[in-house]
Amino acid sequence: MKVLKNWKETWGSLVVILIPFLTSIEYIKNIIDSYKIIWIVILGFFVWAWIQTNKNFKSKNNLEEQIQSLSEKSNVLKSNFDAIPENMIKNLFKYFQLGNSDRITVYRVKDSEWFIPVGRFSDNPNFKKNGRTKYPINEGYIGKCWSNEEVIERGLPNFNKGHTRYLEQVSKKSNISEETLKTLEMKSRSFYCKRLAFNGDEALAVIVIESLNPNFSFNTDELKGYLDGPFGIALVDAIKNNLPIGKEE
């Protein structure tokens, strides 16, 4: 059925196969021998069919090459598009003149159960690298922010001057186990977390700015206004269209 449906593309191949077969049949061969002009017609028809088959073969090859090229371009565009949230928070980092003791991370919610990091930036290479691929939605300052829309925390203890005090206090305030806190590369002393919504309606992600310093180097009201403005809208659009979600899949 597929051959009949695509007869315009397949007739040449069919003729090239059938002509040698038919002319090998004795009865048909005798008829053709009786009318020599039929051989000329058959030969012409055979050449025409061969040209059509060859042309169609080249067209398919060209089409496959075009498909491959488009697929490669699509992969490049997708990779660039996936990097947009990270590039945007890098610009945010520079705009507010954050430094080696600071970090920005954006977490997108997946399946109403997990946070997936979709962008992270810090001048400090140790803080810039990704940790876990997903985080429970009800843990940490990101979980607290998801429930309360905004979280501001300052003046946490210095981990290097008192491990126990830091772990106890942060664990209590952020609903995260002390064992998990020990594994974190960055033992932050201040947090600014804000829930981000798509079109001001659909809660989508949380942005976290954290620092080893006990106080922020930026004005939190100015930052909030920045995230509520055109930059924040563009960032949420980029997060919304980040597919696949983050780096987990």
SULHU-V133262 format. One record per run of one state. SS is the DSSP state (2 for helix, 1 for strand, 0 for the rest). FROM is the first residue (numbers start at 0). LEN is the number of residues. If there is no record, write none. Layout:
# SULHU-V133262
ss={SS & SS}
from={FROM & FROM}
len={LEN & LEN}
This chain:
# SULHU-V133262
ss={0 & 2 & 0 & 2 & 0 & 2 & 0 & 2 & 0 & 2 & 0 & 1 & 0 & 1 & 0 & 2 & 0 & 1 & 0 & 2 & 0 & 1 & 0 & 2 & 0 & 2 & 0 & 2 & 0 & 1 & 0 & 1 & 0 & 2 & 0 & 2 & 0}
from={0 & 1 & 5 & 6 & 23 & 25 & 34 & 35 & 82 & 83 & 95 & 101 & 110 & 113 & 121 & 124 & 128 & 134 & 136 & 139 & 148 & 149 & 153 & 158 & 161 & 162 & 174 & 177 & 183 & 189 & 198 & 201 & 211 & 219 & 228 & 229 & 240}
len={1 & 4 & 1 & 17 & 2 & 9 & 1 & 47 & 1 & 12 & 6 & 9 & 3 & 8 & 3 & 4 & 6 & 2 & 3 & 9 & 1 & 4 & 5 & 3 & 1 & 12 & 3 & 6 & 6 & 9 & 3 & 10 & 8 & 9 & 1 & 11 & 9}
